[in-house]
Amino acid sequence: MKSYFLNLLAYDNWANQQVWLSISEKPLINPKIELLFSHLLSAQKIWLNRCIQQNESVTLWETKSELNNLMLTNQQGLLNYLESLENSDFDSVIAYQNTKGQPFKTSLKDILTHLFNHGTYHRGQIVQLLKAEREIVPSTDYIVFVRSSA
C-alpha cells in the first residue's frame, strides 16, 4: 500500500508542477486560477498537518504568495511523511477537526485518497480556466504521467 500512495504522490507532484509551469509562464488574467491553485496547496498543507498532528493555522481560500515554495514544501513534507510509514499504518485512524471545528476520525488511506482526488479535481478546474489564457494548456491526466515515466 505504501508504494501505491508514493506513486500517487509522485503523480500529484508531477501534475502540480505542470500546472505551475503554465501559471508562471506569463501573468494571469483570471485571478481565480491562482486562487484555485493556492487552495489546492493550502488543503495539502492542512491535511498533512492533520496527519502529523501539527497545529498550524492555514487559510483555505485565500491566494498565497510564493506558491512555488508552498508547492515544494508540501511535496517534501508529504514525501517525508509517506516514507516514514509502514504498510500497516495506512489503516490507522486519524482524529482531527475540520475547518469548522467539527471532530472527525478517518483512516489514513481514505484521507490520502481524498487528498489526491481533491488535487485532481482542482487541477481540472484550473486547466479549464487556463484554456482562455494559454494556447497550450498542461495535460495533467494520470495516464500522461505514467507514459512519461515509462
PyRosetta script that sets phi, psi and omega in degrees:
from pyrosetta import init, pose_from_sequence

init()
pose = pose_from_sequence("MKSYFLNLLAYDNWANQQVWLSISEKPLINPKIELLFSHLLSAQKIWLNRCIQQNESVTLWETKSELNNLMLTNQQGLLNYLESLENSDFDSVIAYQNTKGQPFKTSLKDILTHLFNHGTYHRGQIVQLLKAEREIVPSTDYIVFVRSSA")
pose.set_psi(1, -36.0)
pose.set_omega(1, -179.9)
pose.set_phi(2, -59.2)
pose.set_psi(2, -45.3)
pose.set_omega(2, -179.0)
pose.set_phi(3, -64.2)
pose.set_psi(3, -33.4)
pose.set_omega(3, 177.6)
pose.set_phi(4, -61.5)
pose.set_psi(4, -48.8)
pose.set_omega(4, -178.3)
pose.set_phi(5, -73.1)
pose.set_psi(5, -31.7)
pose.set_omega(5, 173.4)
pose.set_phi(6, -63.7)
pose.set_psi(6, -37.2)
pose.set_omega(6, 176.9)
pose.set_phi(7, -66.6)
pose.set_psi(7, -43.0)
pose.set_omega(7, 177.4)
pose.set_phi(8, -63.2)
pose.set_psi(8, -37.1)
pose.set_omega(8, 176.8)
pose.set_phi(9, -64.6)
pose.set_psi(9, -42.3)
pose.set_omega(9, 178.3)
pose.set_phi(10, -60.7)
pose.set_psi(10, -42.4)
pose.set_omega(10, 176.5)
pose.set_phi(11, -62.3)
pose.set_psi(11, -47.7)
pose.set_omega(11, -178.4)
pose.set_phi(12, -59.3)
pose.set_psi(12, -43.6)
pose.set_omega(12, 178.2)
pose.set_phi(13, -63.2)
pose.set_psi(13, -44.5)
pose.set_omega(13, 179.0)
pose.set_phi(14, -61.1)
pose.set_psi(14, -47.4)
pose.set_omega(14, -178.1)
pose.set_phi(15, -64.6)
pose.set_psi(15, -41.7)
pose.set_omega(15, 177.1)
pose.set_phi(16, -62.2)
pose.set_psi(16, -39.6)
pose.set_omega(16, 179.1)
pose.set_phi(17, -63.2)
pose.set_psi(17, -39.6)
pose.set_omega(17, 178.4)
pose.set_phi(18, -61.8)
pose.set_psi(18, -43.3)
pose.set_omega(18, 178.8)
pose.set_phi(19, -65.8)
pose.set_psi(19, -44.6)
pose.set_omega(19, -179.1)
pose.set_phi(20, -59.7)
pose.set_psi(20, -42.3)
pose.set_omega(20, 179.5)
pose.set_phi(21, -59.5)
pose.set_psi(21, -40.8)
pose.set_omega(21, 179.2)
pose.set_phi(22, -70.1)
pose.set_psi(22, -43.1)
pose.set_omega(22, -179.9)
pose.set_phi(23, -62.0)
pose.set_psi(23, -42.1)
pose.set_omega(23, -174.4)
pose.set_phi(24, -84.8)
pose.set_psi(24, -3.0)
pose.set_omega(24, -179.2)
pose.set_phi(25, -59.6)
pose.set_psi(25, -42.7)
pose.set_omega(25, 178.5)
pose.set_phi(26, -161.0)
pose.set_psi(26, 165.1)
pose.set_omega(26, -177.1)
pose.set_phi(27, -55.9)
pose.set_psi(27, 143.7)
pose.set_omega(27, 178.7)
pose.set_phi(28, -86.5)
pose.set_psi(28, 146.8)
pose.set_omega(28, 175.1)
pose.set_phi(29, -90.4)
pose.set_psi(29, -46.1)
pose.set_omega(29, -176.8)
pose.set_phi(30, -91.2)
pose.set_psi(30, 113.5)
pose.set_omega(30, -178.0)
pose.set_phi(31, -67.0)
pose.set_psi(31, -16.3)
pose.set_omega(31, 180.0)
pose.set_phi(32, -65.5)
pose.set_psi(32, -27.4)
pose.set_omega(32, 179.2)
pose.set_phi(33, -61.6)
pose.set_psi(33, -50.5)
pose.set_omega(33, -179.9)
pose.set_phi(34, -66.8)
pose.set_psi(34, -37.3)
pose.set_omega(34, 178.5)
pose.set_phi(35, -62.9)
pose.set_psi(35, -43.3)
pose.set_omega(35, 179.4)
pose.set_phi(36, -65.0)
pose.set_psi(36, -41.5)
pose.set_omega(36, 179.3)
pose.set_phi(37, -66.8)
pose.set_psi(37, -40.5)
pose.set_omega(37, 176.8)
pose.set_phi(38, -61.4)
pose.set_psi(38, -42.6)
pose.set_omega(38, 178.2)
pose.set_phi(39, -61.2)
pose.set_psi(39, -46.2)
pose.set_omega(39, 179.0)
pose.set_phi(40, -56.3)
pose.set_psi(40, -47.9)
pose.set_omega(40, -178.6)
pose.set_phi(41, -69.6)
pose.set_psi(41, -37.4)
pose.set_omega(41, 177.7)
pose.set_phi(42, -64.6)
pose.set_psi(42, -40.6)
pose.set_omega(42, 178.7)
pose.set_phi(43, -63.8)
pose.set_psi(43, -39.3)
pose.set_omega(43, 175.9)
pose.set_phi(44, -57.7)
pose.set_psi(44, -46.7)
pose.set_omega(44, -178.8)
pose.set_phi(45, -62.5)
pose.set_psi(45, -43.5)
pose.set_omega(45, 179.6)
pose.set_phi(46, -61.3)
pose.set_psi(46, -46.8)
pose.set_omega(46, -178.8)
pose.set_phi(47, -66.8)
pose.set_psi(47, -39.7)
pose.set_omega(47, 176.7)
pose.set_phi(48, -61.4)
pose.set_psi(48, -45.7)
pose.set_omega(48, 178.7)
pose.set_phi(49, -58.3)
pose.set_psi(49, -40.0)
pose.set_omega(49, 178.3)
pose.set_phi(50, -63.9)
pose.set_psi(50, -42.0)
pose.set_omega(50, -177.6)
pose.set_phi(51, -66.9)
pose.set_psi(51, -36.3)
pose.set_omega(51, -178.5)
pose.set_phi(52, -96.2)
pose.set_psi(52, 8.7)
pose.set_omega(52, 177.3)
pose.set_phi(53, 57.4)
pose.set_psi(53, 44.5)
pose.set_omega(53, 178.4)
pose.set_phi(54, -109.6)
pose.set_psi(54, 126.4)
pose.set_omega(54, 176.9)
pose.set_phi(55, -88.9)
pose.set_psi(55, 114.6)
pose.set_omega(55, 177.4)
pose.set_phi(56, -148.4)
pose.set_psi(56, 129.3)
pose.set_omega(56, -179.2)
pose.set_phi(57, -77.7)
pose.set_psi(57, 118.9)
pose.set_omega(57, 177.2)
pose.set_phi(58, -128.7)
pose.set_psi(58, 124.9)
pose.set_omega(58, 178.6)
pose.set_phi(59, -83.4)
pose.set_psi(59, 131.6)
pose.set_omega(59, -172.7)
pose.set_phi(60, -79.9)
pose.set_psi(60, -39.0)
pose.set_omega(60, -173.9)
pose.set_phi(61, -119.7)
pose.set_psi(61, 67.0)
pose.set_omega(61, 169.6)
pose.set_phi(62, -148.7)
pose.set_psi(62, 147.2)
pose.set_omega(62, -179.3)
pose.set_phi(63, -76.1)
pose.set_psi(63, 123.5)
pose.set_omega(63, 179.7)
pose.set_phi(64, -91.1)
pose.set_psi(64, 151.2)
pose.set_omega(64, 170.1)
pose.set_phi(65, -83.7)
pose.set_psi(65, 165.8)
pose.set_omega(65, 176.8)
pose.set_phi(66, 57.2)
pose.set_psi(66, 49.0)
pose.set_omega(66, -179.2)
pose.set_phi(67, -60.7)
pose.set_psi(67, -37.9)
pose.set_omega(67, 179.8)
pose.set_phi(68, -62.0)
pose.set_psi(68, -42.3)
pose.set_omega(68, 178.0)
pose.set_phi(69, -63.9)
pose.set_psi(69, -41.4)
pose.set_omega(69, 178.1)
pose.set_phi(70, -63.6)
pose.set_psi(70, -42.1)
pose.set_omega(70, 178.7)
pose.set_phi(71, -60.4)
pose.set_psi(71, -47.7)
pose.set_omega(71, -178.3)
pose.set_phi(72, -67.1)
pose.set_psi(72, -38.9)
pose.set_omega(72, 177.3)
pose.set_phi(73, -63.7)
pose.set_psi(73, -44.2)
pose.set_omega(73, 177.7)
pose.set_phi(74, -61.7)
pose.set_psi(74, -45.1)
pose.set_omega(74, -179.2)
pose.set_phi(75, -56.9)
pose.set_psi(75, -48.1)
pose.set_omega(75, -178.3)
pose.set_phi(76, -68.0)
pose.set_psi(76, -41.2)
pose.set_omega(76, 179.2)
pose.set_phi(77, -62.6)
pose.set_psi(77, -44.5)
pose.set_omega(77, 178.7)
pose.set_phi(78, -67.0)
pose.set_psi(78, -39.6)
pose.set_omega(78, 178.0)
pose.set_phi(79, -63.3)
pose.set_psi(79, -47.5)
pose.set_omega(79, 178.4)
pose.set_phi(80, -58.2)
pose.set_psi(80, -43.0)
pose.set_omega(80, -179.5)
pose.set_phi(81, -64.2)
pose.set_psi(81, -51.6)
pose.set_omega(81, -177.7)
pose.set_phi(82, -62.7)
pose.set_psi(82, -38.8)
pose.set_omega(82, 179.5)
pose.set_phi(83, -66.7)
pose.set_psi(83, -23.8)
pose.set_omega(83, -179.4)
pose.set_phi(84, -79.8)
pose.set_psi(84, -10.0)
pose.set_omega(84, -173.6)
pose.set_phi(85, -90.2)
pose.set_psi(85, 156.6)
pose.set_omega(85, 169.3)
pose.set_phi(86, -101.9)
pose.set_psi(86, 161.6)
pose.set_omega(86, -179.7)
pose.set_phi(87, -55.5)
pose.set_psi(87, -36.9)
pose.set_omega(87, -178.5)
pose.set_phi(88, -68.2)
pose.set_psi(88, -22.0)
pose.set_omega(88, -178.6)
pose.set_phi(89, -66.2)
pose.set_psi(89, -23.4)
pose.set_omega(89, -175.7)
pose.set_phi(90, -70.0)
pose.set_psi(90, -18.0)
pose.set_omega(90, 175.4)
pose.set_phi(91, -88.3)
pose.set_psi(91, -7.0)
pose.set_omega(91, -178.6)
pose.set_phi(92, -66.1)
pose.set_psi(92, 156.3)
pose.set_omega(92, -178.2)
pose.set_phi(93, -105.0)
pose.set_psi(93, 131.5)
pose.set_omega(93, 179.5)
pose.set_phi(94, -103.0)
pose.set_psi(94, 126.3)
pose.set_omega(94, 174.7)
pose.set_phi(95, -96.3)
pose.set_psi(95, 133.0)
pose.set_omega(95, -177.1)
pose.set_phi(96, -158.2)
pose.set_psi(96, 172.8)
pose.set_omega(96, 173.2)
pose.set_phi(97, -116.3)
pose.set_psi(97, 141.1)
pose.set_omega(97, 175.8)
pose.set_phi(98, -76.1)
pose.set_psi(98, -178.1)
pose.set_omega(98, -175.9)
pose.set_phi(99, -66.8)
pose.set_psi(99, -13.4)
pose.set_omega(99, 176.3)
pose.set_phi(100, -95.9)
pose.set_psi(100, 1.8)
pose.set_omega(100, 178.2)
pose.set_phi(101, 88.1)
pose.set_psi(101, 4.2)
pose.set_omega(101, 179.8)
pose.set_phi(102, -78.5)
pose.set_psi(102, 133.8)
pose.set_omega(102, -179.1)
pose.set_phi(103, -79.6)
pose.set_psi(103, 142.4)
pose.set_omega(103, 177.2)
pose.set_phi(104, -142.9)
pose.set_psi(104, 160.3)
pose.set_omega(104, 171.7)
pose.set_phi(105, -133.4)
pose.set_psi(105, 125.2)
pose.set_omega(105, -175.7)
pose.set_phi(106, -141.3)
pose.set_psi(106, 143.5)
pose.set_omega(106, 178.5)
pose.set_phi(107, -66.7)
pose.set_psi(107, 149.0)
pose.set_omega(107, -179.8)
pose.set_phi(108, -59.9)
pose.set_psi(108, -41.0)
pose.set_omega(108, -179.3)
pose.set_phi(109, -63.1)
pose.set_psi(109, -34.7)
pose.set_omega(109, 177.5)
pose.set_phi(110, -72.8)
pose.set_psi(110, -36.6)
pose.set_omega(110, 176.2)
pose.set_phi(111, -62.3)
pose.set_psi(111, -47.6)
pose.set_omega(111, -179.4)
pose.set_phi(112, -64.8)
pose.set_psi(112, -39.5)
pose.set_omega(112, 176.8)
pose.set_phi(113, -61.1)
pose.set_psi(113, -44.8)
pose.set_omega(113, 177.0)
pose.set_phi(114, -61.1)
pose.set_psi(114, -46.0)
pose.set_omega(114, -177.3)
pose.set_phi(115, -56.9)
pose.set_psi(115, -47.9)
pose.set_omega(115, -177.7)
pose.set_phi(116, -72.1)
pose.set_psi(116, -36.0)
pose.set_omega(116, 175.7)
pose.set_phi(117, -66.8)
pose.set_psi(117, -37.9)
pose.set_omega(117, 178.7)
pose.set_phi(118, -59.9)
pose.set_psi(118, -44.4)
pose.set_omega(118, 177.9)
pose.set_phi(119, -62.3)
pose.set_psi(119, -43.3)
pose.set_omega(119, 179.0)
pose.set_phi(120, -61.1)
pose.set_psi(120, -43.4)
pose.set_omega(120, 179.8)
pose.set_phi(121, -58.5)
pose.set_psi(121, -50.5)
pose.set_omega(121, -176.8)
pose.set_phi(122, -73.0)
pose.set_psi(122, -32.2)
pose.set_omega(122, 174.7)
pose.set_phi(123, -63.3)
pose.set_psi(123, -36.9)
pose.set_omega(123, 175.7)
pose.set_phi(124, -60.5)
pose.set_psi(124, -43.2)
pose.set_omega(124, 177.0)
pose.set_phi(125, -62.4)
pose.set_psi(125, -43.9)
pose.set_omega(125, -178.7)
pose.set_phi(126, -62.2)
pose.set_psi(126, -47.7)
pose.set_omega(126, -179.1)
pose.set_phi(127, -61.2)
pose.set_psi(127, -40.3)
pose.set_omega(127, 177.8)
pose.set_phi(128, -59.7)
pose.set_psi(128, -43.3)
pose.set_omega(128, 178.7)
pose.set_phi(129, -69.6)
pose.set_psi(129, -34.4)
pose.set_omega(129, 179.0)
pose.set_phi(130, -65.2)
pose.set_psi(130, -24.5)
pose.set_omega(130, -179.4)
pose.set_phi(131, -58.8)
pose.set_psi(131, -26.8)
pose.set_omega(131, 178.6)
pose.set_phi(132, -80.4)
pose.set_psi(132, -12.5)
pose.set_omega(132, -173.3)
pose.set_phi(133, -121.1)
pose.set_psi(133, -14.5)
pose.set_omega(133, -175.1)
pose.set_phi(134, -128.7)
pose.set_psi(134, 141.5)
pose.set_omega(134, 175.1)
pose.set_phi(135, -69.6)
pose.set_psi(135, -39.0)
pose.set_omega(135, 178.9)
pose.set_phi(136, -120.3)
pose.set_psi(136, 127.8)
pose.set_omega(136, 178.4)
pose.set_phi(137, -110.1)
pose.set_psi(137, 154.0)
pose.set_omega(137, -178.6)
pose.set_phi(138, -69.5)
pose.set_psi(138, 143.7)
pose.set_omega(138, 172.1)
pose.set_phi(139, -98.3)
pose.set_psi(139, 115.6)
pose.set_omega(139, -174.4)
pose.set_phi(140, -113.3)
pose.set_psi(140, 19.1)
pose.set_omega(140, 178.5)
pose.set_phi(141, -66.3)
pose.set_psi(141, 144.8)
pose.set_omega(141, 180.0)
pose.set_phi(142, -56.7)
pose.set_psi(142, -41.3)
pose.set_omega(142, -177.2)
pose.set_phi(143, -63.6)
pose.set_psi(143, -32.8)
pose.set_omega(143, 176.8)
pose.set_phi(144, -66.0)
pose.set_psi(144, -40.6)
pose.set_omega(144, 176.0)
pose.set_phi(145, -60.7)
pose.set_psi(145, -46.7)
pose.set_omega(145, -179.0)
pose.set_phi(146, -61.4)
pose.set_psi(146, -44.5)
pose.set_omega(146, -179.5)
pose.set_phi(147, -64.7)
pose.set_psi(147, -37.0)
pose.set_omega(147, -178.2)
pose.set_phi(148, -75.5)
pose.set_psi(148, -19.5)
pose.set_omega(148, -179.2)
pose.set_phi(149, -90.0)
pose.set_psi(149, -13.7)
pose.set_omega(149, -174.8)
pose.set_phi(150, -76.2)
pose.dump_pdb("model.pdb")
